[in-house]
Amino acid sequence: MKILTIIVSYNFMPWLHRCLDSMLYSDYPSDIMVLDNGSSDETVAHIRKEYPQVRLIENGRNLGFGAANNIGMQLAIKEGYDAVLLLNEDAWLYHNTLGILAKAAAEHPEYGVISPVHLTGKGDKPEHGFSQYTGLTQTDDKIKNEKNGQPAESVYSEPVAVPFINAAIWLIRTEVLKKVGLFAPIFYHYGEDKDMANRMAYYHYKIGYVPTVFACHDREFRQPTRERFFHTEKVYHLSEYTNPNHNFGTAFAHGILAVGKKVLSAFLKGKWKDAGAYIKIGNTLLLQTKAVIHARNISKHVDLKNYKV
């Protein structure tokens, strides 16, 4: 399986070596592409100097996560790759992970997305978000035991199906991308992976992880804030509004009317600021209705030309 690893970077330096080295020293080879979204640190100069084997594309500005990944996925399809590995800049793989993911993808074409277990940046336990999505709160001590910084055993097991895994580490066959499309342009940053997961379900693909291989996702340092919470709420309801598994009436109910219920609940609890925040979300989503209808249409009638930046 010929794989293109796609990494979208923005001020990549804190993780650059761990991320890129994990791919360069992987037991299973892949070509590596970094799409830089206008980093203001030394990312571009450092990659040019220290990683000449990495294909670097400078976008010149911050296109957002989805649009930048779409450039890479379009090139992967055009250039005849069998699969893409979407890898966050703040994530890195254990040496045996990619090969086993590739084996799982080849043997289980019913899966649109295959992922490893996402550990914390310290590698000591499953990352919080991954635990929420999968219910996995700890790993097998025998498998997790490391030797020289790498897993003690390289083993294969069948993938486990789950409703969603965030796109920090996704292996997707290009044949799947041709059927389900790329990241929806309506999502700038966050929510695009939930929308694609909805489309995976629409086209009858599963999402899953292989419980015996691992990667680290270094995001536990991010503290929850009010701003981040309401941004998450907005993109969640937008992903429900665009969800092709719902007819438009149901999508409107999950995307817009559900926000109205949260407004009412906040008012009844005397949480005026929360009510105001939800009113703002509802108004924003209503104003996006035309774009939502377009997003729903291109999800149901896939043409990769619709995803060009």
Salt bridges, closest charged atoms under 4 A:
ASP27 OD2 - HIS95 ND1 2.62
GLU58 OE2 - ARG48 NH2 2.25
GLU79 OE1 - ARG55 NH1 2.82
ASP90 OD1 - HIS217 NE2 3.18
ASP90 OD2 - ARG222 NH2 2.73
GLU107 OE2 - LYS103 NZ 2.73
GLU110 OE2 - HIS108 ND1 2.99
GLU127 OE2 - ARG219 NE 2.70
GLU153 OE2 - LYS142 NZ 4.00
GLU158 OE1 - HIS108 NE2 2.54
GLU175 OE2 - LYS178 NZ 3.13
ASP195 OD2 - ARG199 NH2 3.06
GLU233 OE2 - LYS262 NZ 2.78
GLU240 OE1 - HIS246 NE2 3.31
GLU240 OE1 - HIS254 ND1 3.80
ASP274 OD1 - ARG226 NH1 2.62
